[in-house]
Amino acid sequence: MAASSEVMPASSESIVLRLFEVDAVKFGDFTLKSGITSPVYFDLRVMISFPQLMTDVANLLWDKISASKFISLCGVPYTALPIATLMSASHNIPMLIRRKEAKGYGTKKLIEGIFRTGDVCLIVEDVVSSGSSVLDTAEALKSVGVLVTDAVVLLDREQGGRQKLQQEGITLHSVFTMTDILTILKGAGKLDSQTVDKVACYIEHNRFQPDQTVCSLKPKVYDYEERAKLCTNSVTRRLLEIMGEKRSNLALSADVTTSQELLQLVDKVGPHVCIVKTHIDILEDFTQETVTKLSQLAARHNFLIFEDRKFADIGNTVLHQFGGGMYNISSWAHIINAHGVPGPGVVHGLREVGASKGCGCLLIAEMSSAGNLATGDYTTATVSMAEANKDFVIGFISVNNLTSDPTFIHMTPGVQLTAGQDSLGQQYLTPSEVITNRGSDIIIVGRGIYEAKDPVEAAKQFQLAGYDAFVARLTEFMTS
Ligand code: 5BU
């Protein structure tokens, strides 16, 4: 990130601190409109409740552009409207207002206020990331003959908006860059180095490409080893390391019904997979020896064990289901999964047992079966639940990529070499659809392997198809 070239007056620093105090600048995990997860969020709307702060901000913006030539100014609706009003009133510069939608009655004006063709208008905005809001307002002004050469903004998130606007002939004047905000807050002891690094890393990897349309922000694609280093959860890190070492994003769903079949299948296919997924309760002859031997195979062939138990009860019940009973899942599974239906208590109950044993949990955010109800708001709420429990939740069962956060893993069931459906509603996608097009990380394959004439050959085929699909996504990102 480029450091700001100018020395800022002390008052600028105090304004950043006040913005932080009133929660206009927040740090944590936030899902943006684009679906991308951001470690920093600006909500400058709260300024209207702090008139002195808003006046000070308006003055800072004015100081930044006094050299520019314009005869009117226009705030980008809505946050910047009161700021533009203050600038207009204090400096006696006429204001224009852009309607978000043209009125359906009366004069049908897109721009309110008095203007003439060829007038130059300054755009006022609170935050610029891609530059799209400033451009929308500039387009609206242009459509009535008003020109825009400059825009002033309180904060430039340094995500490519400045370059995009310059390409369109608009010079962006910013009071603060994201780097300034981080420097000031860190200097004042409000942020630790870890948060500063995290935000800097996010900005670095989430820039809009100026020559692309503004909606095409693509999250960075990491190779497995690089991504493992970003992960603090030991299960996620280990999994990504295995995926890199074995060049495999294949999980075997070993849905056979006897211990012997299970152990024989896993011994043969183990070298080609990063995960073996079990449904331990479908075994007719389960004994503790089965899972002891399975764990030995996991160590020998370097894979993790995922018990697909789909916990879905209140915290106290899942705690017992996971931590005890006949299967004693927490004593051998590295990964488990849960539905978010019961609310966060299900995660808390599982965490109480699993966290100290180094186990990670996937939340079922989407399913592969036809007509399933895990869609829309339910999926979004599940992602929020995962973000609020990142120490224990390592990712999702899903059929799409749901977050750009590289520390979450997406695993997708319902995979065959050709797309289709079984007689009970299972829907199949191909490895390239799942990994290259939809941005998932791991393909989960059951019958495609264990019902094949030669399961080892089938596993090799899926391993190759899955890994090639990942390389295609990586290459696409690198060359875009
Ligand atoms: P298949 O034989 O490749 O269709 O097996 C898929 C496995 O994934 C099977 O164990 C299912 O229980 C599991 N699964 C799934 O198919 N779809 C889902 O949405 C979830 C799990 Br969650």
Boltz pocket constraint, residues with backbone or C-beta under 6 A from the ligand:
constraints:
  - pocket:
      binder: B
      contacts: [[A, 253], [A, 255], [A, 279], [A, 308], [A, 364], [A, 366], [A, 367], [A, 368], [A, 369], [A, 397], [A, 413], [A, 414], [A, 415], [A, 426], [A, 444], [A, 445], [A, 446], [A, 447], [A, 448]]
      max_distance: 6.0
